[in-house]
Amino acid sequence: VDSAICSIGSLNMDIRSFGLNYELNLIVYDEKTTQELEMDFHNDLHHCTKFNLKAYMHGNVLKRTRDSLCRLLSPLL
């Protein structure tokens, strides 16, 4: 929030996340740490590639199959 407060974690706001998945978030109320984390995030963006559905659909069949299996099994993981 305005480079002063940040939230780090995987928590979704639903009962499953709170109870079953044991997901957590950390709220940081330190401006210096928050600004450092924000810089890290922007630096990480330089190493990302934009997802392209058309390229994905024409890509490796084994990779798509693996992704589909992981999606099916995700509630158990």
N, C-alpha and C positions, 0 to 999 in steps of 0.2 A: 504494500500500500504506500504509494508515493515514496518509494525507496527508503522507507523507515521501518516497516514491519514486513516479515515474510512468513509464509507457511510452507513447510517441507513435508512431503509424505504422500501416502497413497489412499488416504481415507475418502470414501464416498459416503454421502449422507443417506445411508439406508441401514436397516436393522441387520442385514447380512454382514455388512462391513463392520459395524460396531461389535457384534457378538460372535458371529461365526468365523469371519476371516481374520479377526484380531488386527485390523489395520489401524495405523496410527498416523498422526500428524504432529509436527513440532512447530510451534509458533515462536518466532524470534523477534524480540522487541529491542534489538540493538541496531542502530542505524549503520554503523561501520560494517558489521557482519552482513547485514542485509544488502548493502551496496556492493560488497565483495561477491556475494552470491549472485547478485544481479549481473555483475560483470562476467562471472563464470558462465552464467546462462547465455549471455550474448556471445561470448567466445565459442561456446559449444555449438551455437547456430551455424557457425562457419564450417563445421564438419558434418552438417546434415545435408541430406538430399530430399527434395520434395517428392512425395509419393505420387506416382502416376498410375492410375488404374489400368489404362491401356497397355502400358509397358509391363505391368504386373501380370495381366491376363495373357500376354504373349511371351512371358518369361518361362523359367524352369518349372516343369510340371511337378517334379518331386518336391520342390520348395512350396508350391501351392498346396499340394497334398499334405505336407507336414503342417502347414499353417492351418488347414482345415481340421486336421486331427487335434491340434492343440486347442483350437476354438471349441471343439466338442468336449474335450477333456478339462477345459478351464474351470468348470465348477468343482472338479475334484482336486485340482492342483492347489 
